[in-house]
C-alpha cells in the first residue's frame, strides 16, 4: 500500500473541530464518495479507498446523499423495455 503525505494549514483542524486522524479518515471517505459519484471507481474500489467495508461505504453514501446505484431511473426503464 502506498502512503501519501499532505500538507494542511493547522487552522483546518480547529475549524472542523477534528484531530488529524479523524480528519484523514473523513478525507479518504469524502474522496471515495466523490469518485464513486463521478463513476470513476467501482463501489468496491471506493470502499477500499475509504478504508471501509462495502456495507459501511453504502452507509457513508447515504450520509453524503449519494445514491448507491450508478443507473438512473430512465436507464433502468430503457433496459427493461429493450430486454428480450
C-alpha positions in Angstrom: 0.0 0.0 0.0 1.2 3.5 -0.8 1.4 6.1 1.9 0.7 9.8 0.9 1.7 12.9 2.8 -0.5 16.0 2.6 0.3 19.5 3.9 -2.7 21.2 5.6 -3.0 24.5 7.3 -3.1 24.0 11.1 -6.3 26.0 11.2 -8.3 23.4 9.3 -8.3 21.1 12.3 -9.6 23.8 14.6 -12.2 25.0 12.0 -13.5 21.5 11.6 -13.0 20.5 15.2 -11.3 17.3 14.3 -8.0 15.7 15.1 -5.6 14.7 12.4 -6.6 11.0 12.5 -10.3 11.8 12.2 -9.7 14.4 9.5 -7.6 11.9 7.5 -10.4 9.2 7.8 -13.1 11.7 6.7 -10.9 12.9 3.8 -10.5 9.4 2.5 -14.2 8.7 2.7 -15.2 12.1 1.1 -12.7 11.4 -1.8 -14.0 7.9 -2.3 -17.6 9.0 -2.3 -17.0 11.7 -4.8 -15.0 9.5 -7.2 -17.8 6.9 -6.9 -20.4 9.6 -7.6 -18.5 10.6 -10.7 -18.3 6.9 -11.8 -14.5 7.0 -11.7 -14.3 4.0 -9.4 -16.5 1.0 -8.6 -18.3 0.7 -5.3 -15.8 -2.0 -4.1 -12.8 0.1 -5.0 -14.3 3.2 -3.4 -14.9 1.2 -0.2 -11.3 0.1 -0.3 -10.1 3.7 -0.8 -12.2 4.8 2.1 -10.9 2.1 4.4 -14.4 0.7 4.9 -16.3 -2.4 4.2 -18.7 -2.3 1.3 -21.7 -2.1 3.7 -20.0 0.7 5.7 -19.4 2.5 2.4 -23.0 2.3 1.3 -23.9 3.8 4.7 -21.4 6.6 4.0 -23.0 7.2 0.6 -26.3 7.8 2.4 -24.7 10.3 4.8 -23.3 12.2 1.7 -26.7 11.9 0.0 -25.2 10.0 -2.9 -27.2 7.1 -4.5 -25.6 3.7 -4.2 -26.9 3.0 -7.7 -25.0 4.1 -10.7 -28.0 3.8 -13.0 -30.7 6.5 -13.4 -34.4 5.5 -13.4 -34.5 6.3 -17.1 -31.6 3.9 -17.8 -33.3 1.1 -15.8 -36.6 1.6 -17.7 -34.8 1.7 -21.0 -33.0 -1.6 -20.2 -36.3 -3.2 -19.2 -38.0 -2.0 -22.4 -35.2 -3.4 -24.5 -34.9 -6.7 -22.7 -35.9 -9.7 -24.7 
